[in-house]
Amino acid sequence: MQSIELIAKFLKDRLGAEREQVVESAALVDLGVDSLMLAELMFEAEDNLGISIDADMDIPKTVGEMATLLDGLLAAKVSAE
C-alpha cells in the first residue's frame, strides 16, 4: 500500500474524508486531523509499513508532507534490508 493510499484510507475510516479531498496540498487540519489523530495516523503507518517514526521529526502540515515523510522512511527501510 502506497503512503498516500494509507493516509486516504485512514482519513476515510476515521473522519469520513472522501478520496478526492485527500490531495497533496490538503492541510491535515482542514481534513479534521488534530494532534491526537495525527499520532494515531503515525502509529497506523508504523504498523502497516513496518517503519519507525522519530518523535523529534517535524510535524507534517499537509497530506503531501505526511506522504513524503512516510515514503522517505519506507525507502530508508528498504535500502537498509
Phi and psi restraints in degrees (value plus and minus 20) as a CYANA .aco file:
   2 GLN   PHI     -91.0   -51.0
   2 GLN   PSI     134.3   174.3
   3 SER   PHI     -81.1   -41.1
   3 SER   PSI     -60.7   -20.7
   4 ILE   PHI     -84.4   -44.4
   4 ILE   PSI     -55.4   -15.4
   5 GLU   PHI     -90.8   -50.8
   5 GLU   PSI     -57.6   -17.6
   6 LEU   PHI     -82.1   -42.1
   6 LEU   PSI     -64.0   -24.0
   7 ILE   PHI     -82.7   -42.7
   7 ILE   PSI     -65.9   -25.9
   8 ALA   PHI     -81.9   -41.9
   8 ALA   PSI     -63.4   -23.4
   9 LYS   PHI     -84.7   -44.7
   9 LYS   PSI     -63.6   -23.6
  10 PHE   PHI     -79.5   -39.5
  10 PHE   PSI     -68.2   -28.2
  11 LEU   PHI     -87.1   -47.1
  11 LEU   PSI     -53.3   -13.3
  12 LYS   PHI     -87.2   -47.2
  12 LYS   PSI     -68.7   -28.7
  13 ASP   PHI     -85.5   -45.5
  13 ASP   PSI     -61.5   -21.5
  14 ARG   PHI    -109.0   -69.0
  14 ARG   PSI     -55.8   -15.8
  15 LEU   PHI    -142.2  -102.2
  15 LEU   PSI     -24.2    15.8
  16 GLY   PHI      53.5    93.5
  16 GLY   PSI      -1.9    38.1
  17 ALA   PHI     -88.7   -48.7
  17 ALA   PSI     111.6   151.6
  18 GLU   PHI     -95.4   -55.4
  18 GLU   PSI     130.1   170.1
  19 ARG   PHI     -77.6   -37.6
  19 ARG   PSI     -57.3   -17.3
  20 GLU   PHI     -89.1   -49.1
  20 GLU   PSI     -35.4     4.6
  21 GLN   PHI     -99.6   -59.6
  21 GLN   PSI     -44.7    -4.7
  22 VAL   PHI    -109.4   -69.4
  22 VAL   PSI      60.4   100.4
  23 VAL   PHI    -135.0   -95.0
  23 VAL   PSI     140.5   180.5
  24 GLU   PHI     -75.8   -35.8
  24 GLU   PSI     -55.1   -15.1
  25 SER   PHI    -102.4   -62.4
  25 SER   PSI     -28.0    12.0
  26 ALA   PHI     -89.4   -49.4
  26 ALA   PSI     108.9   148.9
  27 ALA   PHI     -92.6   -52.6
  27 ALA   PSI     111.9   151.9
  28 LEU   PHI     -77.7   -37.7
  28 LEU   PSI     -60.1   -20.1
  29 VAL   PHI     -83.2   -43.2
  29 VAL   PSI     -54.5   -14.5
  30 ASP   PHI     -88.9   -48.9
  30 ASP   PSI     -42.6    -2.6
  31 LEU   PHI    -108.9   -68.9
  31 LEU   PSI     -21.0    19.0
  32 GLY   PHI      79.0   119.0
  32 GLY   PSI      -9.5    30.5
  33 VAL   PHI    -105.8   -65.8
  33 VAL   PSI      94.5   134.5
  34 ASP   PHI    -120.0   -80.0
  34 ASP   PSI    -194.2  -154.2
  35 SER   PHI     -83.6   -43.6
  35 SER   PSI     -57.8   -17.8
  36 LEU   PHI     -87.9   -47.9
  36 LEU   PSI     -62.8   -22.8
  37 MET   PHI     -85.1   -45.1
  37 MET   PSI     -56.2   -16.2
  38 LEU   PHI     -83.6   -43.6
  38 LEU   PSI     -61.8   -21.8
  39 ALA   PHI     -82.1   -42.1
  39 ALA   PSI     -61.9   -21.9
  40 GLU   PHI     -82.7   -42.7
  40 GLU   PSI     -61.2   -21.2
  41 LEU   PHI     -81.7   -41.7
  41 LEU   PSI     -61.9   -21.9
  42 MET   PHI     -85.5   -45.5
  42 MET   PSI     -61.7   -21.7
  43 PHE   PHI     -83.9   -43.9
  43 PHE   PSI     -61.2   -21.2
  44 GLU   PHI     -79.8   -39.8
  44 GLU   PSI     -64.5   -24.5
  45 ALA   PHI     -84.0   -44.0
  45 ALA   PSI     -63.5   -23.5
  46 GLU   PHI     -79.0   -39.0
  46 GLU   PSI     -65.6   -25.6
  47 ASP   PHI     -85.6   -45.6
  47 ASP   PSI     -65.4   -25.4
  48 ASN   PHI     -96.8   -56.8
  48 ASN   PSI     -52.8   -12.8
  49 LEU   PHI    -121.3   -81.3
  49 LEU   PSI     -29.5    10.5
  50 GLY   PHI      48.4    88.4
  50 GLY   PSI      16.3    56.3
  51 ILE   PHI    -135.9   -95.9
  51 ILE   PSI     151.1   191.1
  52 SER   PHI    -145.2  -105.2
  52 SER   PSI     105.5   145.5
  53 ILE   PHI    -120.4   -80.4
  53 ILE   PSI     101.7   141.7
  54 ASP   PHI     -87.8   -47.8
  54 ASP   PSI     112.4   152.4
  55 ALA   PHI     -85.0   -45.0
  55 ALA   PSI     -39.0     1.0
  56 ASP   PHI    -110.0   -70.0
  56 ASP   PSI     -18.3    21.7
  57 MET   PHI     -91.5   -51.5
  57 MET   PSI     140.1   180.1
  58 ASP   PHI     -86.5   -46.5
  58 ASP   PSI     119.4   159.4
  59 ILE   PHI     -96.3   -56.3
  59 ILE   PSI     102.6   142.6
  60 PRO   PHI     -87.9   -47.9
  60 PRO   PSI     120.8   160.8
  61 LYS   PHI    -124.3   -84.3
  61 LYS   PSI     -43.8    -3.8
  62 THR   PHI    -145.1  -105.1
  62 THR   PSI     145.9   185.9
  63 VAL   PHI     -79.1   -39.1
  63 VAL   PSI     -61.8   -21.8
  64 GLY   PHI     -81.9   -41.9
  64 GLY   PSI     -62.7   -22.7
  65 GLU   PHI     -83.6   -43.6
  65 GLU   PSI     -59.9   -19.9
  66 MET   PHI     -86.4   -46.4
  66 MET   PSI     -64.0   -24.0
  67 ALA   PHI     -83.6   -43.6
  67 ALA   PSI     -61.5   -21.5
  68 THR   PHI     -82.4   -42.4
  68 THR   PSI     -62.6   -22.6
  69 LEU   PHI     -80.0   -40.0
  69 LEU   PSI     -70.4   -30.4
  70 LEU   PHI     -84.8   -44.8
  70 LEU   PSI     -62.8   -22.8
  71 ASP   PHI     -81.7   -41.7
  71 ASP   PSI     -60.5   -20.5
  72 GLY   PHI     -84.2   -44.2
  72 GLY   PSI     -62.8   -22.8
  73 LEU   PHI     -87.8   -47.8
  73 LEU   PSI     -57.8   -17.8
  74 LEU   PHI     -86.7   -46.7
  74 LEU   PSI     -62.0   -22.0
  75 ALA   PHI     -83.2   -43.2
  75 ALA   PSI     -60.7   -20.7
  76 ALA   PHI     -84.4   -44.4
  76 ALA   PSI     -58.4   -18.4
  77 LYS   PHI     -85.0   -45.0
  77 LYS   PSI     -65.6   -25.6
  78 VAL   PHI     -84.6   -44.6
  78 VAL   PSI     -61.6   -21.6
  79 SER   PHI     -91.2   -51.2
  79 SER   PSI     -42.6    -2.6
  80 ALA   PHI    -101.3   -61.3
  80 ALA   PSI     -36.6     3.4
